[in-house]
Amino acid sequence: MFYYFAYGSCMCPVDLKRSLGENTHLYVVGAATLKAYKLGFYRFSPTRKCGVLDVVKDAKASVTGVLYQLPWRLSDRLDLREDVPHGGYRQELVDIHCQNQVYKDVRTYVVVEKLTAEVAPNDWYFNIVLRGAVTCGLPEEYCWSLFHHMHQLQQSKRFLGT
């Protein structure tokens, strides 16, 4: 088993099941926090045809997401989902705060070639991210902050390829 911190579409166990091939609800540890990072849409996904989430180091910020404890048999499938073989994301080991504990060397993924400005998510990605945040019990204030950030990007029409 390994720990995995999800902050984007992988927060949604239903969407994660789509690519990992098995039910992931049972592997949810809970809502968790990654300190000294901020969230942003610094990658355009050719598959999803929109901006997708990334985390970037920022000493004054933190990112809320979902901590999973996944079986090793899902590791390669998770790398494929995150486009690791093609240089989309890379694994990064981080410390995660969850349920009054600190989990060390937790896997998360960061964008390899970050864009200089954020790119808006499409409606589908927007909904999957929010669905995961709400389903896994992220704080309501954080869910609203996420909603407003994504909505603001969409309103500014910062889409690539449209």
C-alpha positions, -999 to +999 in steps of 0.1 A: +000+000+000+011+036-006-004+070+003-015+093-025-027+129-021-052+140-048-061+176-053-079+177-087-101+153-106-087+123-087-104+136-055-135+121-071-135+083-063-159+077-091-137+093-117-106+077-102-123+043-106-128+051-143-090+049-149-078+026-121-105-001-129-117-007-094-138+010-067-116+035-048-141+047-021-127+021+003-092+036+000-102+071+010-084+081+043-100+115+044-098+152+037-061+163+040-039+193+036-006+199+017+012+229+033+034+253+015+019+248-019-008+266-039-033+253-064-034+265-100-045+255-135-009+255-150-014+227-176-035+223-207-046+187-210-049+175-246-071+147-234-096+168-215-091+198-238-089+223-209-068+236-181-062+210-153-049+214-118-014+215-105+003+224-072+032+249-070+054+256-040+043+287-021+053+290+016+022+311+024-004+288+010-019+253+014-039+229-007-068+208+006-074+175-011-080+138-005-056+113+011-059+078-003-041+046+008-039+026-025-026-009-032+006-011-051-011-029-080-027+005-089+006+024-090+013+020-127-023+028-137-022+060-116+010+070-134-007+065-167-037+085-156-013+114-147+005+111-180+038+104-164+052+083-193+047+113-217+060+140-193+026+155-183+031+151-145+058+136-123+056+120-089+066+142-059+068+130-023+053+154+002+042+156+038+004+155+043-017+166+073-048+144+078-068+137+109-043+152+133-014+132+119+014+139+095+019+114+067+055+115+053+065+106+018+030+107+003+028+106-034+013+134-053+018+146-089+031+180-102+031+193-137+064+190-155+061+219-179+041+245-162+023+273-182+030+308-171-007+317-168-036+297-156-060+281-182-097+276-174-112+242-169-141+231-190-175+224-174-169+186-172-135+190-153-150+217-131-179+194-120-156+164-114-133+184-092-162+198-071-179+164-070-148+149-055-143+178-030-179+175-017-181+137-018-149+133+003-159+159+029-135+188+021-144+219+042-174+239+028-153+271+027-126+254+007-152+240-018-166+275-023-131+289-028-124+262-054-157+269-071-151+307-073-115+302-086-127+279-114-157+301-122-135+332-124-111+315-148-141+304-170-155+340-170-122+354-180-124+330-210-088+319-206-093+287-227-066+273-250-076+259-283-110+275-285 
